[in-house]
Amino acid sequence: MASVVLSEAEKLYIVHGVQEDLRVDGRGCEDYRCAEVETDVVSNTSGSARVKLGHTDILVGVKAEMGTPKLEKPDEGYLEFFVDCSANATPEFEGRGGEELGAEIANTLYRVFSSESSVDLKSLCINPREHCWILYVDVLLLECGGNLFDAISIAVKAALFNTRIPKVQVSEDEEGSKEIELSDDPYDCIRLNVDDVPCIVTLSKIGYRHVVDATLQEEACSLASLLISVTSKGSLTSLKKVGKGSLDPESIFEMMETGKRVGKSLHIALQKVLDEEESLGSSRQKVGFLG
């Protein structure tokens, strides 16, 4: 993970500010920085999104490919996550540093999406036991400026919202073998319902209080954080503690309550942006680097 080195005086300044609910950049403890979200930024994918949160920059592409359902779930499709940490994002990603973080992020995403209700995987099944859609979700870290997991989860949800999967016609010939025909019409497609896709809210403990959307400097002052995945209805689907420090039960309870509250408003803000972008259709001006 990208990190910064702070002097004791700088740490003290940040910690004291957080105790007064006033952070270095003027935010309160429960405020996110302004996030830029743009969908449909990579042309050769089924869906894509780019999210900039402070100095953190994430690109996510989703590719739908036909495959065979897993044996234990013969009537469902599934998601596969790949995370690539660009060596340009931070010098610490050169060599094997990026691989370890990439594996940790992918494992976290698998855990977040292991909830049955997050994505309707049955809608990805074409023929039970024979054909299904596999969604390959590629996450590219372009720049790391703190609060990586939240930014990634926002980008993944936006890319899944943007994903269009071709409709399939299955016909059977006289010998009983199945013929699969994909629709050529770009508007004749399946859209994923992302209402229950969770977002991650990271709560970093600093002094006696906790903050959301920590900057790199604030992360350097935090010994323990809680990663909570929250649905738009405010229910928790997974919980993970990171960092060397410990958290007492009371702090954990408070952080979970904050996470639910902040998570709900994060979902509302994200959905509003996604709906607005969608309503513009092809008239929308692309602002991303691939525009």
C-alpha positions as CSV (number, residue, x, y, z in Angstrom):
1,M,0.0,0.0,0.0
2,A,1.3,3.5,-0.8
3,S,2.5,5.2,2.3
4,V,4.0,8.6,3.4
5,V,6.5,9.4,6.2
6,L,5.3,12.1,8.6
7,S,7.2,13.8,11.4
8,E,5.8,13.5,15.0
9,A,4.6,17.1,14.8
10,E,2.7,16.5,11.6
11,K,1.1,13.4,13.1
12,L,0.1,15.3,16.2
13,Y,-1.4,18.1,14.1
14,I,-3.6,15.6,12.2
15,V,-4.6,13.6,15.3
16,H,-5.6,16.7,17.3
17,G,-7.6,18.0,14.3
18,V,-9.6,14.7,14.0
19,Q,-10.5,14.8,17.7
20,E,-12.1,18.3,17.0
21,D,-13.9,16.9,13.9
22,L,-11.8,19.1,11.7
23,R,-9.4,17.5,9.2
24,V,-6.5,19.1,7.4
25,D,-8.4,19.5,4.2
26,G,-11.4,21.1,6.0
27,R,-13.7,18.0,6.0
28,G,-15.5,16.5,9.0
29,C,-14.8,13.0,10.1
30,E,-17.7,11.5,8.1
31,D,-17.2,13.5,4.9
32,Y,-15.9,12.0,1.6
33,R,-13.8,13.9,-0.8
34,C,-15.5,14.8,-4.1
35,A,-15.4,11.7,-6.4
36,E,-15.3,11.9,-10.2
37,V,-17.2,8.9,-11.7
38,E,-17.3,8.3,-15.5
39,T,-18.7,5.1,-17.2
40,D,-18.3,3.6,-20.6
41,V,-14.6,4.7,-20.9
42,V,-13.1,1.6,-22.6
43,S,-14.5,0.7,-25.9
44,N,-13.7,-3.1,-26.2
45,T,-15.4,-4.0,-22.9
46,S,-19.0,-5.0,-21.9
47,G,-18.9,-2.3,-19.3
48,S,-16.3,0.1,-17.8
49,A,-15.8,2.9,-15.3
50,R,-13.2,5.3,-14.0
51,V,-13.2,6.8,-10.5
52,K,-11.0,9.5,-9.2
53,L,-11.2,10.1,-5.4
54,G,-8.7,12.7,-4.3
55,H,-5.4,11.4,-5.8
56,T,-6.6,7.8,-6.1
57,D,-7.4,6.9,-9.7
58,I,-9.1,3.6,-10.6
59,L,-10.1,2.1,-14.0
60,V,-12.4,-1.0,-14.1
61,G,-13.3,-3.0,-17.2
62,V,-15.9,-5.8,-17.3
63,K,-15.8,-8.4,-20.1
64,A,-18.7,-10.9,-20.5
65,E,-17.5,-14.2,-22.0
66,M,-19.4,-17.5,-22.4
67,G,-18.2,-20.4,-20.3
68,T,-19.4,-23.4,-18.4
69,P,-21.1,-23.1,-15.0
70,K,-19.3,-24.3,-11.9
71,L,-20.2,-27.9,-10.9
72,E,-21.6,-26.8,-7.5
73,K,-23.7,-24.1,-9.0
74,P,-24.9,-25.5,-12.4
75,D,-27.6,-22.8,-13.0
76,E,-25.5,-19.7,-12.3
77,G,-22.8,-17.6,-14.0
78,Y,-20.0,-16.1,-11.9
79,L,-17.6,-13.2,-11.5
80,E,-13.8,-13.4,-11.7
81,F,-11.6,-10.5,-10.4
82,F,-8.2,-9.5,-11.6
83,V,-6.3,-6.6,-10.1
84,D,-3.3,-4.9,-11.7
85,C,-1.3,-2.4,-9.7
86,S,0.5,-0.1,-12.2
87,A,4.1,0.5,-11.3
88,N,3.4,4.2,-12.1
89,A,0.8,4.4,-9.3
90,T,3.5,4.3,-6.6
91,P,7.2,3.3,-6.5
92,E,6.2,0.5,-4.0
93,F,4.5,-1.4,-6.7
94,E,7.7,-2.1,-8.6
95,G,8.8,-5.7,-8.3
96,R,6.5,-7.9,-6.2
97,G,4.9,-5.2,-4.0
98,G,2.0,-4.6,-6.4
99,E,1.3,-8.4,-6.8
100,E,0.7,-8.8,-3.0
101,L,-1.6,-5.8,-2.8
102,G,-3.4,-7.0,-6.0
103,A,-4.1,-10.4,-4.5
104,E,-5.3,-8.8,-1.3
105,I,-7.8,-6.6,-3.2
106,A,-9.0,-9.4,-5.4
107,N,-9.6,-11.6,-2.2
108,T,-11.5,-8.7,-0.6
109,L,-13.7,-8.3,-3.7
110,Y,-14.5,-12.1,-3.8
111,R,-15.5,-11.8,-0.1
112,V,-17.7,-8.8,-0.8
113,F,-19.4,-10.4,-3.8
114,S,-19.8,-13.8,-2.1
115,S,-23.2,-12.7,-0.7
116,E,-25.9,-14.5,-2.7
117,S,-27.9,-11.3,-3.2
118,S,-25.2,-8.9,-4.5
119,V,-25.6,-9.9,-8.2
120,D,-28.3,-12.1,-9.6
121,L,-26.0,-14.8,-10.9
122,K,-28.9,-16.9,-12.1
123,S,-29.6,-14.3,-14.7
124,L,-26.2,-15.1,-16.2
125,C,-27.1,-18.7,-16.8
126,I,-27.9,-19.6,-20.5
127,N,-28.2,-23.4,-20.2
128,P,-27.9,-25.1,-16.8
129,R,-24.7,-27.2,-16.6
130,E,-23.7,-26.2,-20.1
131,H,-23.4,-22.5,-20.8
132,C,-23.3,-19.3,-18.7
133,W,-21.8,-15.8,-18.8
134,I,-18.6,-15.3,-16.9
135,L,-17.9,-11.6,-16.0
136,Y,-14.2,-10.9,-15.9
137,V,-13.8,-7.8,-13.8
138,D,-10.4,-6.1,-14.4
139,V,-9.3,-3.5,-11.9
140,L,-6.3,-1.2,-12.8
141,L,-4.8,1.0,-10.1
142,L,-3.5,4.1,-11.9
143,E,-2.7,6.2,-8.9
144,C,-2.9,5.6,-5.1
145,G,-3.7,8.5,-2.9
146,G,-5.4,6.9,0.0
147,N,-8.7,5.0,0.6
148,L,-8.0,2.5,-2.1
149,F,-10.7,-0.1,-1.3
150,D,-13.6,2.4,-1.3
151,A,-12.6,3.9,-4.6
152,I,-12.3,0.4,-6.1
153,S,-15.7,-0.7,-4.9
154,I,-17.3,2.4,-6.3
155,A,-15.6,1.8,-9.7
156,V,-16.7,-1.9,-9.7
157,K,-20.3,-1.0,-9.0
158,A,-20.3,1.7,-11.7
159,A,-18.7,-0.7,-14.3
160,L,-21.3,-3.4,-13.5
161,F,-24.1,-0.8,-13.9
162,N,-22.6,0.1,-17.3
163,T,-22.3,-3.6,-18.4
164,R,-24.4,-4.8,-21.3
165,I,-24.6,-8.5,-22.0
166,P,-25.9,-9.7,-25.5
167,K,-29.2,-11.5,-25.4
168,V,-28.9,-15.2,-26.4
169,Q,-31.3,-17.4,-28.5
170,V,-30.9,-21.1,-27.8
171,S,-32.3,-23.5,-30.4
172,E,-32.1,-27.3,-30.7
173,D,-31.7,-29.2,-33.9
174,E,-33.2,-32.6,-34.7
175,E,-30.3,-34.5,-33.2
176,G,-30.7,-32.6,-29.9
177,S,-27.6,-30.5,-30.1
178,K,-28.0,-26.9,-29.0
179,E,-27.3,-24.0,-31.2
180,I,-26.5,-20.6,-29.6
181,E,-27.1,-17.4,-31.4
182,L,-26.0,-14.0,-30.0
183,S,-28.1,-10.9,-30.8
184,D,-26.4,-8.4,-33.1
185,D,-28.5,-5.5,-31.9
186,P,-26.5,-3.5,-29.3
187,Y,-29.7,-2.4,-27.6
188,D,-31.0,-6.0,-27.3
189,C,-29.0,-6.8,-24.2
190,I,-29.2,-7.9,-20.5
191,R,-28.5,-5.2,-17.9
192,L,-27.4,-6.2,-14.4
193,N,-29.4,-5.1,-11.4
194,V,-26.8,-3.5,-9.2
195,D,-29.2,-2.3,-6.4
196,D,-27.7,-4.8,-4.0
197,V,-24.1,-4.5,-5.0
198,P,-22.3,-3.3,-1.9
199,C,-19.8,-0.5,-1.6
200,I,-16.8,-0.7,0.8
201,V,-16.6,2.0,3.5
202,T,-13.1,2.1,5.2
203,L,-13.2,3.6,8.7
204,S,-9.7,4.6,10.0
205,K,-9.2,4.9,13.8
206,I,-7.2,8.1,14.6
207,G,-6.8,8.9,18.2
208,Y,-10.2,8.4,19.9
209,R,-12.2,9.0,16.8
210,H,-12.6,7.4,13.3
211,V,-12.7,9.0,9.8
212,V,-14.0,7.9,6.5
213,D,-12.1,8.4,3.2
214,A,-8.7,8.8,4.8
215,T,-5.9,10.6,2.9
216,L,-2.4,9.0,2.7
217,Q,-1.3,11.3,5.5
218,E,-4.3,10.3,7.7
219,E,-3.6,6.6,7.0
220,A,-0.1,7.1,8.3
221,C,-1.7,8.3,11.6
222,S,-4.0,5.3,11.9
223,L,-3.0,2.0,13.4
224,A,-6.2,0.1,12.7
225,S,-9.0,0.4,10.1
226,L,-12.3,-1.4,9.6
227,L,-13.4,-2.3,6.0
228,I,-17.1,-2.7,5.9
229,S,-19.2,-3.6,2.8
230,V,-22.6,-1.9,2.9
231,T,-25.6,-2.3,0.6
232,S,-27.8,0.7,-0.5
233,K,-30.3,-0.3,2.2
234,G,-27.6,0.0,4.9
235,S,-27.1,-3.7,5.7
236,L,-23.6,-5.0,6.3
237,T,-22.4,-7.9,4.2
238,S,-18.8,-8.3,5.3
239,L,-16.3,-6.9,7.8
240,K,-12.5,-6.9,7.9
241,K,-10.0,-5.3,10.2
242,V,-6.7,-4.1,8.8
243,G,-3.6,-2.6,10.4
244,K,-1.4,-3.6,13.4
245,G,-3.4,-1.8,16.1
246,S,-6.3,-3.2,18.0
247,L,-10.0,-2.0,18.2
248,D,-12.1,-2.4,21.3
249,P,-15.7,-3.7,20.9
250,E,-17.2,-0.3,21.6
251,S,-15.2,1.3,18.8
252,I,-16.1,-1.5,16.4
253,F,-19.8,-1.0,17.1
254,E,-19.5,2.8,16.6
255,M,-17.5,2.3,13.4
256,M,-20.1,-0.2,12.0
257,E,-22.9,2.3,12.7
258,T,-21.0,5.1,11.0
259,G,-20.2,2.8,8.1
260,K,-23.9,1.9,7.6
261,R,-24.9,5.6,7.7
262,V,-22.2,6.8,5.4
263,G,-22.6,3.8,3.1
264,K,-26.3,4.6,2.5
265,S,-25.6,8.2,1.4
266,L,-22.6,7.0,-0.7
267,H,-24.9,4.7,-2.7
268,I,-27.5,7.4,-3.2
269,A,-24.9,9.9,-4.5
270,L,-23.4,7.2,-6.8
271,Q,-26.7,6.1,-8.2
272,K,-27.7,9.7,-8.9
273,V,-24.5,10.2,-11.0
274,L,-25.0,6.9,-12.8
275,D,-28.6,7.7,-13.7
276,E,-27.7,11.2,-14.8
277,E,-25.0,9.9,-17.1
278,E,-27.3,7.3,-18.5
279,S,-30.0,9.8,-19.3
280,L,-27.6,11.8,-21.5
281,G,-27.1,8.8,-23.8
282,S,-24.7,9.3,-26.7
283,S,-24.9,13.1,-26.3
284,R,-22.7,12.8,-23.2
285,Q,-19.3,14.5,-23.5
286,K,-16.5,12.1,-22.5
287,V,-14.0,13.7,-20.1
288,G,-11.7,10.7,-19.4
289,F,-8.3,10.1,-20.9
290,L,-10.0,7.8,-23.4
291,G,-12.6,10.4,-24.4
